[in-house]
Amino acid sequence: MIKTGGANVAPREVELLMLESPEILEAHIVGVPDEARGELVAAAVVLKRGQGLDADELRARLRKELAAYKVPRHVVFFAEGALPFTDTGKIDKPRLTPLVVERIAAEIAA
């Protein structure tokens, strides 16, 4: 569960909605630290080969179905095979979160 500004966000709800987009191969939601809100909702996305989708378009689609506080503030795109998985094949969110935070910081610094 992600707690953002006093509200709870279930990552799986957002992930399932994101996976309805035909361009998305993988979608994983994590909470990233934020001084003002506690955590912000962030998405790690892998697109299907040959597909294009930008963060603004994805957020616009999600706003039609989700409350504003559930829409990812940050969307980070990764190459296929670049995300950390456990030995059992599940996404390793404790290892994914710092990768997302690092990419967000790099985007902000750029």
N, C-alpha and C positions, 0 to 999 in steps of 0.2 A: 504494500500500500504506500502510495506517495501522499505526503501531507503538504499541501501548498496553500498558504494563506488561510489556514484553518479548515480547509476542505480536503476530503479524501478522494483520491483518484485511484481506481483499480487499473493497473497497467494492462491487464488482459482485455478489458473492454475497449481501450483505445487501439491496442494491437489488432484485435479482430476486425475493427472497422477499417483500419489502414490496409489490412490484407485484402479487402474488397476492391481496392484500386488495382486495375489490371497491370499496371506497370511495376508493382511491388512484389518482390520475391520473398523478402524477409522484413519484418518490422518488430522492433523491440523497444519498449518504453522503460525509461529509468528516471529516477529523481536525481537532480543535480543540486548541490548546495546553493542557496541564495540567502543573503543577509536579511532582506526585507520579508520574504515569504516563507523562509524555512527551506523549502525545496521548490524547484521548477520542474515541470514535465518536459522531458527531452526524448527525442526519438532517434534511434539508430536504424537506418533504412538501407536495404540492399535492393537495387532495381534489377529487374529482369534484363537479360542481355538485349541490347539494341533499344531499350526504352529510355525515355526522358521524362523527368518530372522535377519541378523545382519546389523548394520549401514553401513558397508563398501559395502555389497552386494546391499543394497537399493540405496546408492549413485551411485554405478557403473551403475545400471539400469537407474537412472534418467539422468546421464551424456549422455546417448545415445540419449535422447530426448530434453534436456534443455541446455540452455547456462550455462556455468560454474558458473556464479554469482547467478543463480537461484537454484542451487543444495544446499540443506541444509548443512551448515557447522557442525551443531549439530543435532543428532537424539536421541531423548529420548523416551524410551519405557515405557508405563504405562499399568497397569492392567485394564481390562474391568471394567467400572464403576468408575474409579478413576479420571476422568477428570471433571472439573466444567462445569455445564450447567445452563442456565437460566431457569426460570419457564416455558418459552415457548418451551423448548427443544433444544435451539440452544447453541452451544459451547460458553462459556463465556471467550473470549480471554483476556479481562483485568485481569481476575483471573488466566487464564492459563499461561500467560507470566511469572509471578514471580515463578510459580511452575517449569517451564522449566529452568529458570535462576538458581534456587536453585539446580536442578538436575545436570546442567552443571557444576556449581561450585564444587559440591560434586565429580563429576567424575574427574575434573581437580586436586582436592586436593588429590585424592586417588593414 
